[in-house]
C-alpha cells in the first residue's frame, strides 16, 4: 500500500496542463495579390515616365517653334530698320542737295540704290515658319518694289543734273514706290502675323511695324520743287553745259565747208542738205539740242530750216542734216551766206562756238 501511494505521489497528475502552448503558424501572403500590386506600381511609373517624356517633347517642340518665329521676325526687323535708315539718308539728300559735290551726289544715289537692292535680296531669301509663307511673300515683294523705286529715282535725279526739264511731278510720282511697301506690309503682314502666332501659342515674339515711309515728307511736292531748283542753280552739281558747232558738210556732194577762205561751188540738187556736226563739251548728256540753218540770198531773202539732235552724251558728237531749202534760180552763180546755229543748251554760259557763218556759191547741177 505504502509503495503504491509512494509511486503515485512521485508522478505528475494525469490531468495537469502543459507549461506553454506552441505559437500559431503564420499564414503565407497571397502571391496573386502581390503580383498585381507590382504591376500597378510599374504601370504608374511607366505612366509618369511617358508623361514626363511627352511633356518634355512638347516643351521642346514649342521652344523650337518660338525660336523659329523669333529668328525669322528678327531678320524681318533688321531689313525693315535698314530700309528705313536708307529713307532717312534720302530725306537728307532731298532736303539739302547742294551740300554734295556732283561726284558725291551721284555716288550717294548709287549707294542708296545698291543697298536697297541688297535688302530686297536678303528679304527674298528669308525662310519663314510654314504658317507665314503668305506673309513672307508680301514682305519680300514690298522690298523689291522699293528697290525699283530707288533705281527709278536715281535715274531721274541724275537727269536733273544735266537737263532742266525734269518736272517735280515726275519725282513726286515715284513716292508710291517707297510708301506703298510700308502700307502693304501693315495691311497684309503685321496683323496677320500676330494672329497666326496667337493661334500657335506664341506670345512673346514682337512683330515689327514698318511706318517710316508712310510718315516721311520726302516726296512732298514743295520739297521736291525746292530740291530741283537748288540742283539747277548749283554750279558744283550741274557741272558745265555747252555744245559747239564742230563741222559742216554740204550733201550729197560731200563738200566740207570752211568759215574762212573760198569754198567750192555747191551743186544744187533735190537732195541738197547740210550735215551739221555738233559736239557736247559739257559734263553731262544734253537732250533736244536745236540746230538752225539760215541761207541769206543775194537779194536779202532768208531761207530757214531747223533740226534737233535728241541726245548727245558728254564729250560725244552727233549730227543732223538740214534739208528742204527751196533755192530760187536767181541765187545760182552768186554768193550767199549760210549761218548755222547750234543750241544753246540749258545752263550754257559760253556760246561763242555755237555759231558759224559760211560764204557759199550755189550752182545748178
Secondary structure as GFF3:
##gff-version 3
##sequence-region A 1 365
A	DSSP	alpha_helix	2	10	.	.	.	ID=ss1
A	DSSP	alpha_helix	31	95	.	.	.	ID=ss2
A	DSSP	three_ten_helix	97	99	.	.	.	ID=ss3
A	DSSP	alpha_helix	102	124	.	.	.	ID=ss4
A	DSSP	three_ten_helix	130	132	.	.	.	ID=ss5
A	DSSP	alpha_helix	133	162	.	.	.	ID=ss6
A	DSSP	alpha_helix	168	172	.	.	.	ID=ss7
A	DSSP	three_ten_helix	173	175	.	.	.	ID=ss8
A	DSSP	alpha_helix	176	185	.	.	.	ID=ss9
A	DSSP	pi_helix	186	190	.	.	.	ID=ss10
A	DSSP	alpha_helix	191	199	.	.	.	ID=ss11
A	DSSP	alpha_helix	212	215	.	.	.	ID=ss12
A	DSSP	alpha_helix	221	233	.	.	.	ID=ss13
A	DSSP	alpha_helix	235	238	.	.	.	ID=ss14
A	DSSP	beta_strand	243	251	.	.	.	ID=ss15
A	DSSP	beta_strand	255	256	.	.	.	ID=ss16
A	DSSP	beta_strand	266	268	.	.	.	ID=ss17
A	DSSP	beta_strand	273	280	.	.	.	ID=ss18
A	DSSP	beta_strand	286	296	.	.	.	ID=ss19
A	DSSP	beta_strand	302	312	.	.	.	ID=ss20
A	DSSP	beta_strand	317	323	.	.	.	ID=ss21
A	DSSP	three_ten_helix	329	331	.	.	.	ID=ss22
A	DSSP	beta_strand	335	342	.	.	.	ID=ss23
A	DSSP	beta_strand	355	364	.	.	.	ID=ss24
###
